[in-house]
Amino acid sequence: MAEKNCSNSSCSKESCEGCPSAAKPQSFQVAPNAYTEVKHVIGVVSGKGGVGKSMVTASLANLLASMGYRTGILDADITGPSIPKMYGLTGPAQASEEGILPELADNDVKVMSLNLLMPDPEQAVIWRGPVIANMVKQFWSEVIWGELDYLLVDMPPGTGDVPLTVFQSLPVEGILVVTSPQELVQLIVKKALHMAEAMNIPVLGVIENYSFLKCPDCGKIIRVFGESHIEETASELGIALAGQMPIDPSLAEAADAGKFADIQNPYLEQAAEILRKL
């Protein structure tokens, strides 16, 4: 059947409402597993590596779980997964005809990561971008997350294939940007902010990690990475300051020992409050 011609003399197809030839927006979202019902999907991103993004993600998940919220972590950092190690989870994850079951941490936080599927978690993942991106989609479409209040997506640093795939394929409600108190902070935050804006994803707030070190003997505050500029940056960009985490050796010790489920981090209460208001 021939396509009906548009009666609008100034029709440009793409911008003409109601035109049969107009380009329709294409959705790249992937359907979740049939046994998955997640209220809020939140991305945790960083413009660069080494800012402790996974530690922030796990700390926030613990805090939400302690408040009674059903919480999960989707470890989308395929080439550098660290979440299972932090919680002492080794897999292998169990599967059924309905899908893959996430592992359960001691505090009932559900976790799915590539390390829970590989026979050798120390094996290097040498995959091209499209393969990695497809794995992230499978963590959403094939994993039985069940009923969750919050699913935190721990993304790799930067603005590459995986963040793009997550933004396009998952129903991300907003992101939290993790950074550190260095002079590059403003540039790094802006990069993550601009990507989120391009994908129409709201930026819920920015979290500064490694803000300071508190001397265990005298209590003096030491600015190891220099003075923080995060408040000015957040104000300039019009985004909320969702928390400032200090350097705390006990967090690294718990992560190394696989005991991170025991950690409660009060410095992220503002971030949790932002998520509770969604």
Phi and psi in degrees as a GROMACS rama.xvg file:
@    title "Ramachandran Plot"
@    xaxis  label "Phi"
@    yaxis  label "Psi"
@TYPE xy
-69.7803  145.033  ALA-2
-71.1849  136.505  GLU-3
-67.0906  133.443  LYS-4
-76.0271  148.102  ASN-5
-83.028  139.405  CYS-6
-84.8275  -6.8881  SER-7
-80.5167  117.154  ASN-8
-68.191  -23.8743  SER-9
-100.043  20.6997  SER-10
-61.4524  130.349  CYS-11
-115.42  16.5162  SER-12
63.4005  -65.6395  LYS-13
-62.1392  -33.5391  GLU-14
-106.144  0.123508  SER-15
-90.8791  112.233  CYS-16
-68.4246  134.48  GLU-17
85.4698  -7.96384  GLY-18
-71.016  130.801  CYS-19
-63.5469  -19.0135  PRO-20
-94.6787  -4.44362  SER-21
-63.0651  142.095  ALA-22
-72.7425  128.051  ALA-23
-94.1621  136.337  LYS-24
-61.274  134.147  PRO-25
-98.9741  130.005  GLN-26
-94.4757  132.964  SER-27
-103.952  8.13046  PHE-28
-65.9071  140.511  GLN-29
-98.9684  138.356  VAL-30
-69.1612  139.196  ALA-31
-72.5856  168.709  PRO-32
-56.7395  146.53  ASN-33
-59.7322  -22.4102  ALA-34
-105.261  23.7326  TYR-35
-113.323  132.348  THR-36
-142.272  98.6709  GLU-37
-110.467  127.822  VAL-38
-75.0053  -44.3991  LYS-39
-136.13  122.593  HIS-40
-104.776  120.109  VAL-41
-122.051  126.454  ILE-42
-88.42  138.583  GLY-43
-114.756  114.294  VAL-44
-126.235  164.25  VAL-45
-147.598  149.277  SER-46
-77.5018  -20.4619  GLY-47
-145.922  163.602  LYS-48
-81.5983  168.941  GLY-49
81.3408  15.3823  GLY-50
-104.205  5.47004  VAL-51
76.5087  34.3031  GLY-52
-61.2277  -42.6714  LYS-53
-65.8677  -35.5644  SER-54
-66.1268  -38.7147  MET-55
-65.6065  -43.9943  VAL-56
-59.2302  -49.0767  THR-57
-66.0925  -38.8577  ALA-58
-62.4143  -42.0911  SER-59
-68.2365  -39.4247  LEU-60
-61.387  -43.5618  ALA-61
-60.4626  -42.9964  ASN-62
-63.9314  -43.9658  LEU-63
-64.508  -41.1302  LEU-64
-63.2408  -38.4979  ALA-65
-67.2659  -21.6618  SER-66
-86.0276  -0.911799  MET-67
96.4458  6.74292  GLY-68
-88.6082  138.469  TYR-69
-76.2962  117.683  ARG-70
-128.771  144.133  THR-71
-135.937  159.563  GLY-72
-125.299  121.037  ILE-73
-97.7462  110.291  LEU-74
-83.8806  95.7772  ASP-75
-89.8424  2.73426  ALA-76
-83.6712  78.3723  ASP-77
-62.4098  -41.5181  ILE-78
-84.8194  -11.2968  THR-79
-142.002  54.3397  GLY-80
-71.0915  134.987  PRO-81
-130.751  -14.676  SER-82
-58.8577  -46.9775  ILE-83
-57.988  -42.7612  PRO-84
-59.8812  -41.2927  LYS-85
-61.1935  -36.3188  MET-86
-96.1025  2.09869  TYR-87
72.2971  28.369  GLY-88
-98.2992  132.211  LEU-89
-119.934  -16.9089  THR-90
72.7753  -162.982  GLY-91
-72.4348  147.358  PRO-92
-64.8044  142.598  ALA-93
-86.4332  150.756  GLN-94
-134.818  155.518  ALA-95
-139.106  -175.104  SER-96
-64.4551  -25.9994  GLU-97
-79.0779  -24.0701  GLU-98
150.61  -166.935  GLY-99
-96.8569  136.534  ILE-100
-93.5357  128.74  LEU-101
-69.4357  156.066  PRO-102
-79.7277  152.332  GLU-103
-112.493  121.336  LEU-104
-73.8941  169.339  ALA-105
-62.3524  -23.246  ASP-106
-100.428  18.7895  ASN-107
72.4033  13.2864  ASP-108
-75.0069  126.992  VAL-109
-84.2428  138.215  LYS-110
-133.549  134.978  VAL-111
-132.423  131.049  MET-112
-151.623  156.149  SER-113
-60.2362  -32.6383  LEU-114
-62.7784  -19.7412  ASN-115
-86.4082  -3.3653  LEU-116
-113.378  -19.6578  LEU-117
-88.0105  140.454  MET-118
-64.2949  -30.4382  PRO-119
-124.37  103.514  ASP-120
-64.9932  -15.5025  PRO-121
-90.3546  -2.99112  GLU-122
-69.7542  135.394  GLN-123
-70.6405  139.828  ALA-124
-96.0238  103.243  VAL-125
-108.913  77.1585  ILE-126
-119.631  152.018  TRP-127
-79.5707  162.367  ARG-128
-50.8505  -48.4253  GLY-129
-61.0456  -35.419  PRO-130
-68.1058  -42.9561  VAL-131
-62.7261  -44.3941  ILE-132
-62.0978  -38.7117  ALA-133
-66.4221  -35.4254  ASN-134
-63.2232  -39.6426  MET-135
-61.8826  -41.6685  VAL-136
-60.2997  -40.2777  LYS-137
-66.2785  -30.6408  GLN-138
-64.6984  -19.971  PHE-139
-96.3571  -42.8803  TRP-140
-85.6222  -24.524  SER-141
-112.693  -9.9587  GLU-142
-91.4565  133.873  VAL-143
-86.1769  90.3414  ILE-144
-78.0753  -20.0047  TRP-145
70.3223  -150.992  GLY-146
-92.4921  117.857  GLU-147
-127.219  145.739  LEU-148
-82.4199  -40.8164  ASP-149
-137.815  132.496  TYR-150
-116.905  113.03  LEU-151
-92.3605  126.998  LEU-152
-102.055  109.023  VAL-153
-84.9191  104.449  ASP-154
-96.7577  154.693  MET-155
-68.193  158.872  PRO-156
-67.5144  158.157  PRO-157
94.0695  -169.395  GLY-158
-126.527  43.1155  THR-159
-93.0367  -150.5  GLY-160
-59.589  -45.7349  ASP-161
-67.042  -50.3235  VAL-162
-56.6661  -40.1178  PRO-163
-61.6557  -44.7643  LEU-164
-63.1582  -43.5491  THR-165
-61.7257  -46.8066  VAL-166
-62.302  -36.6176  PHE-167
-83.2108  -33.9668  GLN-168
-98.4705  -26.0631  SER-169
-109.216  151.654  LEU-170
-78.9537  65.9031  PRO-171
-70.4115  123.554  VAL-172
-85.3305  -23.9833  GLU-173
177.67  170.962  GLY-174
-128.799  154.107  ILE-175
-113.186  130.9  LEU-176
-100.859  126.965  VAL-177
-104.599  134.271  VAL-178
-145.301  -176.622  THR-179
-133.204  161.784  SER-180
-81.3271  68.3184  PRO-181
-121.499  165.631  GLN-182
-61.6062  -25.8525  GLU-183
-77.3372  -3.81839  LEU-184
-54.5095  -43.5207  VAL-185
-64.6144  -43.5114  GLN-186
-63.1514  -43.3825  LEU-187
-65.8014  -45.603  ILE-188
-62.5751  -40.2337  VAL-189
-63.4943  -37.3155  LYS-190
-61.125  -47.9106  LYS-191
-64.1932  -38.2967  ALA-192
-64.9031  -43.6746  LEU-193
-65.8786  -36.8826  HIS-194
-65.073  -44.0253  MET-195
-61.7165  -41.1351  ALA-196
-63.3694  -40.3931  GLU-197
-63.9229  -29.2281  ALA-198
-97.621  6.04464  MET-199
59.853  38.519  ASN-200
-107.738  123.86  ILE-201
-65.9994  141.499  PRO-202
-94.4364  113.389  VAL-203
-81.3123  -24.9545  LEU-204
169.366  170.688  GLY-205
-121.847  136.817  VAL-206
-116.036  127.688  ILE-207
-99.2842  121.594  GLU-208
-100.507  160.167  ASN-209
57.8637  37.2524  TYR-210
-64.6932  -39.7776  SER-211
-162.716  169.309  PHE-212
-123.425  128.451  LEU-213
-99.3818  120.169  LYS-214
-61.1253  124.892  CYS-215
-68.9665  -16.475  PRO-216
-92.7057  -51.1337  ASP-217
-108.182  -11.6842  CYS-218
81.883  3.31632  GLY-219
-65.3967  139.784  LYS-220
-87.3503  123.295  ILE-221
-114.197  124.301  ILE-222
-90.2845  87.1295  ARG-223
-61.4475  -40.2244  VAL-224
-101.153  19.6796  PHE-225
91.8568  175.515  GLY-226
-65.7583  141.46  GLU-227
-77.6797  141.907  SER-228
-121.537  17.2582  HIS-229
-68.7979  -33.4487  ILE-230
-65.6247  -43.5479  GLU-231
-65.0406  -40.0814  GLU-232
-63.689  -46.3676  THR-233
-61.9635  -40.7397  ALA-234
-66.1803  -42.918  SER-235
-63.0501  -39.5029  GLU-236
-85.7624  -8.40633  LEU-237
73.6806  32.2599  GLY-238
-121.62  158.87  ILE-239
-78.3652  144.456  ALA-240
-85.8117  110.246  LEU-241
-94.8721  -0.888592  ALA-242
154.781  155.684  GLY-243
-133.278  112.838  GLN-244
-98.5021  134.562  MET-245
-81.3986  169.986  PRO-246
-75.0818  118.472  ILE-247
-130.742  104.2  ASP-248
-56.8618  -26.0804  PRO-249
-66.3808  -27.9224  SER-250
-68.2145  -44.4185  LEU-251
-65.5272  -37.8751  ALA-252
-64.4832  -42.7382  GLU-253
-65.667  -39.1552  ALA-254
-65.2458  -44.5709  ALA-255
-63.7086  -32.7857  ASP-256
-87.0155  -2.0348  ALA-257
71.6071  25.1204  GLY-258
-114.226  27.3897  LYS-259
-68.0401  -17.5845  PHE-260
-62.9126  -20.5335  ALA-261
-82.0904  -10.2094  ASP-262
-80.718  133.042  ILE-263
-122.773  121.923  GLN-264
-114.856  100.871  ASN-265
-70.3718  -13.4403  PRO-266
-73.1812  -7.64914  TYR-267
-109.496  17.3608  LEU-268
-62.7068  -34.1694  GLU-269
-65.8516  -39.9053  GLN-270
-63.2288  -42.9447  ALA-271
-62.9185  -38.9365  ALA-272
-65.8583  -37.9337  GLU-273
-60.9649  -42.827  ILE-274
-69.5088  -34.3004  LEU-275
-66.9917  -22.4162  ARG-276
-87.4477  -3.73196  LYS-277
